Amino acid sequence: MQKQVLPIMNDMLLATNGTTGVAALVNKNVVFDIYVSFALLRAYKGIYPPYLPYFINSYIEKTV
């Protein structure tokens, strides 16, 4: 599976099963696999990656 999706530092994982919509930032350089219960999001250049989970998990984003 690593050949298809390899999470790297500053990627964001978004829960898609169970408690959906909860985001977390990958903050370690370790090799691990993700499965269908997570979505992998990678920021474009110019976007500050540590900000993304704060926005996704915020009350404002959840109510829009």
Secondary structure, DSSP 4 states (H G I P E B T S, - for coil): -TTT----TT-EEEE-SSSTT-EEE--S-------TTEEEE-PPTTS-TTHHHHHHTSHHHHH-
